[in-house]
Amino acid sequence: MKIKLLVLLVILSPLSLPVLAQEKSKKELKAERELQKRKEIQALVDSKNFVFEAQKVIPQGGRFLNLDYNTYFLKFNETKTTCDLPFFGRAFNVPYGGGDGGIKFEGVPEDISIEKKKKSYNIKATVKGKDDVYYLFLLFS
């Protein structure tokens, strides 16, 4: 009886090894993908040339909105920054005619600072638009 059990155990043990090897390869693939993503983010931050496209927004009202019907963006470059983002809230100083709505500006970024954290980057910049000054804080993770 003991011999049969031992033989059965010896026969079944090689069948469990591929499962363990497959799990290790999945972890390795995930680590490789994460490393590749970090390299891409680092390359974007180092070039100081990237585009943020807004797809979803959660205003203070708390409801979740998809922005797929319109393209909202922030194009950041060392020489020129262009922005067209939605605005949800109350405006107290609106020009005559009501303006275009949303946050729209174009200008040259100044005081660009990049701070590297463990797994993220913080980018701060100041952009002087036509009527206002915009303080940008971008977080890449």
N, C-alpha and C positions, 0 to 999 in steps of 0.2 A: 504494500500500500504506500509506504514511504517512497519507494523507488518510483512508482507511477506519478506521485505528486511532484517529486524532484524533476522528473523528465518533462512533465507538463510545464513546470515553472521555467525550465531551461528553454523550451520551445517557444513559450509566450513572451519571454523577456526581450528578444530582439524586435518584436512587433511594437513595443512601446518606445523604442529609441527614436524612430523617425518623428514621432509626435513631439518629443522634447527638442529635437533639432529644428523642427519647423517653427516652434515658438521662439526659439532664439533668433532665427532669421527674420521673423516679423519684428522683433524688437530692434534688430540691427537696421532694418529698412526704415523703421520709424525714426530712429536716431539719425540716419543719413538724410532723410527728408527734412528733419528739423534743422540739421546743420546747413543744408542747402538753402533753406528759407532764411536762416540767419545771415548767410553770405550775401544773398540777394538784397536783404534789407540794409546790410552794411554798405554794399555798393551804391544803393540808392541814396543813403544818407551822406556818404562821402562825396557823391557827385553833386549834391545839393540841387538836384533836378528831378522832380517827381510830380505826379498828379494824384490828387485825392478825389475820388468820385463817390458822392453820397448816394446810398441806396436805400437806407432806412433811417428813421428819425423817431425819437420818443420825446415829444414836447412835455412841458411841465404838467399838462392836463393828464398825462399818464397813458394815453392810448398810443399804440404803435402804428406808424404810418409807413407805407412803402412809397418810395419816390421813383418808381419805374416809369411813370408817364412823362417825366422831365429829367433832363440831365443837369445835375448840380455838381459843381467841381471847384477845386482849388488847385491851380497850377502854380507850383513853387519853383522858382529859379533864382539864381543869384542876381541876375540882371533885371528880371521882371516877374512880378507875382500878380496873377489874375484870379479873381474869385467871383463866383456866382452861387450863393447858397441861400436856402430858404430861411425866413425869419418867422418865428412864432412868438408873439408877445405884443407889447404895447409900445408904440413909439411916441415920444413926447415932443420931439423937435423935427417935424416933417416939412420939407419944402412945399411951396405952393404948387398944387397940382397933384400932390400925393406921392410923387416919386415912382420908381419902378416896382417897389416891393422887394423884400429880401435883402440880402447883404451882397452888394456888388461893388467891387473896387478893383483898381489896377494901380500898381506902383512898384517902386524899387525897395526891396527889403533892406533894412538897416539893422545893426546890432544883432547879427545872427550868432547864436551860441548853440553848440551841440554838446549835450552832456550824455555820456554813456553810462548806463546802469548795468547790472548783471545781465539781464535778458531784454533790455529795452533801450531806446534812445529818446531823449527829450530835446526837441528843437524849439528854440524861442527866437522870434524875430519881430521887428516893428515895421509896419508898412504905412506910409503916409499916402492916403487916398486923396481924392479931389476935395472932399469936405471934412473928412475925419481921419483919425489916426487909429490903426488897427494893430492890436497886440496879438500875435499868433503864438499858440502853444500847441505843438504837435507831438504826439506820443506814438512811437513805433514799438511794437512788441512782437 
